[in-house]
Amino acid sequence: MNKTIILDKRPVGRPQLSDFKFIDGEKPLPGNGEILLKTTYVSVDPYLRGRMIDAKSYVPPFQLQQPINSGMVAEVMESNLEGFNKGDFVSGMLEWKEFQKSDGKGLLKVDPSKAPLSAYLGVLGMTGMTAYLGLTEIGKPQKGETLVVSGAAGAVGSIVGQIGKILGCRVIGIAGTDEKVEMLKSKFGFDEGINYKTTKNMKDAIAELCPNGVDLYFDNVGGDITDGVLANINKFARIIVCGSISVYNEISVPMGPRVETVLVKNSALMQGFTIGNYAPKFPVAMGQLANWLKEGKLTYAETIVEGFDQIPQAFIDLFEGKNNGKMIVKI
């Protein structure tokens, strides 16, 4: 048998297990020019929540009663396709199935001898490239500047902070527990950290830790945290908008301070992006990240949950901050 996870209902507010459905089918047989893949690791990411809404976006929404897909690593079990052999491992956007066949398009071979397979979904995958390209292409960090990162203990944020340090910035991370704040400093080399859940006034907390103001802000969260950071930006600051997890589950449009005056007064840049914008630069980004990892300048954290049946719960747990670094399900 072959289990598949489909989107049964569109979530209202925070996703629930009842929004997902498991169905059983037969294990597929690869035809000519196809390979049979067995799922090994599944990436669950906050952006998937946006695809569960039936609205126009940068990628099409998931369809009801159809499989969900995300970044995955899979093993080639059978091959009728030149260039792929049994026992190879590949990464790519694949469906939430135990087994599936593919024509090989969009798949990248990965080498378990060079890095753990899970790393190809994190630091050496879209997560790492999102951090590297978002920070360097939009932020253009300069030595001596102050960088603030929200969602800093998450997959992207933890890598952004480390890259900032490598490039000579002073880095402050914002996370949701004292333990995560300590991890930012002890494991990832951040200079300071803020627990937003125990901080009553984010504006003042940022001001205290950034006496010279904020030059760069890598935003994964939005909401009140971003309001506090924007109140402390310097002239010519760059605000990189990667995500807004604080509002993904809102059922009405949240209101907050208007940003236009702050941006104008400070001649500041605020730019959103998706990683696909920089596809031609993926090889360079991957090479740089791999070199830093090999040199010991870059490390990463993973929260690995085991079991195909745990994929929906692992996804839901993202919105409760139960992950340190990248959330991955091992099959």
N, C-alpha and C positions, 0 to 999 in steps of 0.2 A: 504494500500500500504506500501511498504518497500523500502526506498531509500538506495542505495549502491554507494560508491565512488570507481571508478576504475582508474588505471593509463592508460590514453588514449595515451599519447606520452612520450617518454623518454626526460626529460629536457636537453636542451643545455644551459649551463651556469646557471643562477639563474632560479629556477622553476617559471612557469607562471600558472595562473589559467587555461589556455587552455590545459595544460598538464593533467588535471584531467577531469573526466566526471561523471555526476550523471546519474544513471539508476534506473528505478522503477521496482519493482517486487512484488510478493505476500508475505505476512507475512508467514513465515514457520510454520509448525505444528510439534511439537516434537513427535518422535516415542518412542518405548520402549527403555529405557536406555538413554534417552535424556532429555535435559532441554531447555526451550525457554528463551532467554535472551533479555532484553531491554537495549540498551546502555545508560549509565548515564554520564560518563566522558571519554574523549578521550585524551590521551597523544600525543602531537606532539613533535618530537625530531630531532635535526640536523642529527643524524646518518641515518635517513630514506632517506636522499638525496643520500647516497652511495648505497642504495638498489635500487635506480631508474636507476642505471647504469648497463648495461648488461656486468658484469665483475665478475670474481671469487673473492670472499671475504670470510669472516668468517661466513656469512649467505648468502643463495641464494638470487639473485636479485628478485625484484618484476617482475611479468610477465605482459606484456601489455594485456589490456582488462580484467584484473582480479582485484579483490578487493585488496586494500592496507590494511595492518594490523599494529597495534601498541599496546602498553599497554593501557588497558581500564579497567574501572569499569562498571559492568552491574548488573541489577536486575533480579532475577529469577522470570519470570512471570507464567510459568507452569513447573511442574517437573514430569517426569516419571523415575527419577533416584534416587536410594537410597542415602541418605546423603545430598541431596539438597532439600530445601523446598521453596515454593512460598514465596517471600518476602526477601529471602536471597540476599546478595550482594557478588559478586565475582570479583576478578581481574585476569588478564591474557592477553596474546597476542590474540587479537580478530580482526575480520575484520571491516572495516569502513562501518558498516551497522546499521540501526536503530534497527532492530531485527535480531537475528540469533539463530540457535539451536546448541547445543554442547553436546558432550558425557562426559563432565566434566574433561577430561584430561588436565592438565596444568593449571587448575583453582584453585585459592586460595580463601577461604572464608575470607571476611573482615568484621570488626565490626564497624558500624558507631557510636556506643556508646563510643568507645575508642579513636577515632580520626575522623576528617572530612573525608568523602570518598575520596576527592581529594588528601589527604595526602598519600594515598596508591599508588598513581602514582608518588609521589615526595619523600619527606623525608623518608617515610616508605616503599618505593618501590624501583625499580631498580635505581632511581636517588640517593637516600640516600646510597644504598649499593655500587654503583659505587664510590661515594665519599669516603666512609669509607674504603672499601677494597682496592681501588687503593692507597689511602694514606698510610694505615697501612701496607699492604702486600708488596708493592714495596718501598714506601718512608721510612718506619720505623722511623717516626719522634722522635726526642729526645728533651727533655726540653732545652730551650735556643737557639734552632736552628732557622734560618730564612727561612720562607716558602713564596714563591711567587706563586700566583694563577692567571692565565689568564682566561678570561671569568668569572670573579669572581662574577658578578652580575647575572649570569645564574643559572639554577637549580642545577647543580653539583657543580660549583665553589663556590657558596654561602655556601654550606654545608661543602665543603672541608676546607674553611677558618675557620669556626666555630670549626670544629674538631681539626684543628691545634691549635687554641687557648686553647681548653679544654686540649690538650696534652702538653701545655706549650711552644708553638712556638711563635715567633714574626711573624706576618702575614701581607703581603702586597698584595693588590688585584689590578688587572688591569681591567678597564671597559671602556665603551664608552661615558659616559656623566658625567658631574659634579654631577648631581643628583644621578646617580648610585654610584659614588665614595663616596658621602656623606652617602648614604644608607649602603654601606659596613661598614662604621665606626660606624654609629649611631644605625643601626638595628642588624648587624651581628658581631660587635665587632672587626673588622679588625683594625690593628694599623695604617696603612696608605693606601692610594689608589692613582692610577695614571689614568688619562683620556688619553687613548692612541690616541684619535683623535686630541687632542690639544697639544700633546707632540711631539716635533720635533726630539728629540734624545733619543730613549728608553734606549740605553746603559747608557747614562749619568744620566737619571732619575732613573734608577734602582740603579746605583752606589750611588746616593745621599741619597736614602731612605734605602739602604742596605750597610752601611759603613763597615760592617763586612762580606760582601759577601752573596751569596745565597747558602744555604745548600740543600734546597728542592724546586723543581719547579713542580707544577701540571699544565700541559699544556692542555688547551681545544681549543686553537686557532691556534698555529703554526705561520708561516710567520715571518714578521719583529719583532713582539713582542718577539717571542722565540729567535731570533737572539740576541736581546738586553739583554735578561736574561742570555743566555749562556755565554755571554762575561763577566759575573759577578759571575760565579759559583765558589765555593770553592773546595778544594780537598775533594774527596770522596762524592761529591754532588750526589743526586739522582734526576733524571728527569723522571717524570711519564707522559707518553703520553696517554691522554684519548681521545683527539679529535684534529681536525685540521680544524675548521670551516672556517678559512680564505681562504682555497684552495678548499673547497668542490665544488664550482661552476666554478672553472677554467676549461677552455677547452684545455689548453696546460699545460705541466709540468712546474711549477714555479721553478726558480733557486734561490739559496741563498748561504750564506756561508756554507762551508763544516764543519761538526761537528766533524769529527774524531780526528783532532789535539786537539781540546778543550777537548774532552773526555779523550784522552790519557794523556795530560798534567796534568789533574786534577784527574786522576784515577776515573772518574765519571761513574755512571750507568745511561743509558737512556733506558727505557723499555716501550713499548706499551702494552696495555692489552684490553681485552673485559671482561665484567662482568661475562660472562659464565665461564671464567677460574676458578672462585672461588665459583661455585654453592654449593659445600659441606659446605661452610662457611656462606651461606645465613641466617640460623636460628640464629647464633651467632651475625651476623651483625644487623639483624632486632631487636633482643633483646636489643643490646647496644643502637641503635638509639632510640628505644622506651623509654628506661630508661632515656636517656638524654633529650628527649622531655618532658617526665613527670616531670623531675626535673627542667625544665626551663633553662637548659644549652644550648638547641638547639632550634632555631626557623626557620621559612622558609617564603619565599615569593612566591606568585602565581600570574600569570596573567591569569585570567579566561575569556574566550570569550564564548558567549552563542549562541547556534544554530548549528544543524548538518550541515547546509549549509556553515558554516564558517570554517569548518575543513581545507580545502586547504589554505585559506587565512591566517589562524593562523600559519600554517606550513611555508608559505612563509615569514611571518613577523619575524620569527626567524632570518633570514639572514639580516634583517635590524635592529636587536637589539631592537625590540619593546616590548620585554618581560623583566619583572623583576622577576627573579627566574623562576619557572616552568611554561611553557606555557601549558594550559589545556583548552579543549573545553567542556563546560557543555551542555548536551543535554536536 
